[in-house]
Amino acid sequence: MAQTLYDKVFDAHVVRKLSSGQYQLFIGLHMIHEVTSPQAFEMLRDRNGSVPFPERTVATVDHIVPTEDQSRPYKDDLAEQMMKAIETNCKQFGIRLYQPGSGKQGVVHIVAPEQGLTQPGMTVACGDSHTATHGAFGAIAFGIGTSQVRDVLASQTLSMGRLKVRRIEVNGKLNPGVYAKDVILYILRKLTAKGGVGFAYEFAGSVIDAMSMEERMTVCNMAIEGGARCGYINPDQTTFDYLKGRPEAPTGAAWDKAVEWWKSVASDKDAVYADVVKYEAADIEPTVTWGISPDQSVGVNEAIPSTSDFSATEKANIEEAYEYMDVKPGQPIAGTKVDVVFIGSCTNGRISDLREAARVAELHGGKVPAGIKAFVVPGSEIVKKEAEAEGLDKVFLKHGFEWRQAGCSMCLAMNPDKLVGRQISASTSNRNFKGRQGSPSGRTLLLSPAMAAVAALEGKITDVRPVLAKKGA
């Protein structure tokens, strides 16, 4: 019978069906970090447990790591405690740890792909919401809670129900100034933040096929923001070219064998889906969120919508968003003043993101105005090194941006990078929830790295397309 990639990979990893109707699923790759793992290890110790497959777990530190001064001990005592805990736990249980200074440290969803750990046909789990990122490789990847982190450490398995699969096609060709971030924000706007509950999202169509692996990771990263448990893209030559030669990728005859298997896990052409939706690339423009959920967005030249544009069940949430963000229906998003601009995160902290932001800064030619804080945080030590080799750091510094060390930074703000009071942030991260960026009253506008760069230089939300067109880019 024809199957989707999700069903093929799920079936290949089933250990047994449980009496609850769920399945015990083997996890091929388990990534951990310093925030959700300490309690999991303590629960393991309380049960005198062990980690039977330590080679299948890899650790890094990212959430609480400062991006300015990374000297130890950290100034934040809780951050230092978490660092000591993961160092102790990894040493005791024989787990690899990518620490600052190792050349491999960075945001968990960036370091695993760049090491070649994430591969097609895998099941991947991590105690972080945005584990769906790894689905870009044709894996099925799940964010899990701390008790589930314990379960994977102890048994290398999870108990899970089977999801339905929705195929989301984006066809045509993206216009200049429209990026992967705009594509996923557009999809979320159309399907809503809860539209994917009970689903795995399969992203497809000519636009997705033409994307680089880094762009695909941006799209899959935010599948969770649409309520989907995971999001994935079928592996193809782009996937194989990215993986070849990476430290953890197969080599020689094992590589050829792996590629053949990877090809086989792709969804069959006649696979049946629970739902199929299709969008046209021409309908997507540079997109900016205006509310308190990633599905509350508009094109940069659009106005903030009225409650009449939403269903009755959404009305209360929309009115809450108006009040919190201090906006009104009919108000244009362009021209919204910003106080802080953050370029980075597991959504948009890769080398291609930084290249495009730097390119926009050069084309614009201006400098970050006084009173605006703009900073760039590479997603890993490898990204930082590559960016500096290309001179991107000098470009950013010349135009008034700060250049930082690798880490999660202001995405979740579990570190010194935080909004203050009612500041408004233009952010390339993935969530604009209330208080997400460190201030209980701070406000977040999500957008692409190119749009963030021009927002920093103008001090307000500005359409990047005239900058690109004026310079003949």
Secondary structure, 3 states (H helix, E strand, C coil): CCCCHHHHHHHHCEEEECCCCCEEEECCEEEECCCCCHHHHHHHHHCCCCCCCHHHEEEECCCCCCCCCCCCCCCCHHHHHHHHHHHHHHHHHCCEEECCCCCCCECHHHHHHHHCCCCCCCEEEECCHHHHHHHHHCCEEEECCHHHHHHHHHHCEEEECCCEEEEEEEECCCCCCCCHHHHHHHHHHHHCCCCCCCEEEEEECHHHHHCCHHHHHHHHHCHHHHCCCEEECCCCHHHHHHHCCCCCCCCHHHHHHHHHHHHHHCCCCCCCCCEEEEEEHHHCCCEEECCCCCCCEEECCCECCCHHHCCHHHHHHHHHHHHHHCCCCCCECCCCECCEEEECHHHHCCHHHHHHHHHHHHHHCCCCCCCCEEEECCCEHHHHHHHHHCCHHHHHHHCCCEECCCCCHHHCCCCCCCCCCCCEEEECCCCCCCCCCCCCCCEEEECCHHHHHHHHHHCECCCCHHHHHHCCC
